[in-house]
């Protein structure tokens, strides 16, 4: 058996083919996206507090933040709003509704953030705003992670709970 | 919101077809057949016609805006109609 054949067998033996070719049923994540979002926020706060002079707290913050970032990618991949899997008409309806709602939430959040930044940059009430390059870049990644989590979370709630006999 | 009743489960049971078989034939996830049977999802016209074609019946025998008569009532009515006068 050649090396390529062995590697091919290994893919099927480890069931990696199910992930690569998206042969699995999507899972609903009704609460975990909220937890991941909370970890992202905590990680970001820890990083932003010490971004000018990184210390242990910065390291913990970045571990939490980027750990949550990776988890967010996985949740989207395995969730009902997955981008790369072929979906039937019901799943497409759920996915489009989830993305439509996410778009509205994001637009509202972007608007509120602009208002907040306007007040913060005017120096009113001592509000915090991103200062360093690291603050801004991490914020960008945070938005990307939220962009993965929000549709997954909304689609999970839009999906009716499957019944045990659905797998006959 | 209008309720769309269906008899997919009845036809499936009568023909001995599993959800998976029906789902594969009409090109949907087998969970979607479960959602359809429970009325949690209204199919597109295309999907409804595919399911009707699979069972070889007119679409109105499978889907209706009014509740279908129960199988027991249908049998009772059929038995009454078949009784000698």
Interface residues (C-beta under 8 A of the other chain):
Chain A: X25 X88 X89 X90 X91 X93 X160 X162 X163 X165 X166 X167 X168
Chain B: X18 X19 X20 X27 X28 X29 X30 X31 X32 X34 X35 X38 X40 X41 X43 X44 X46 X47
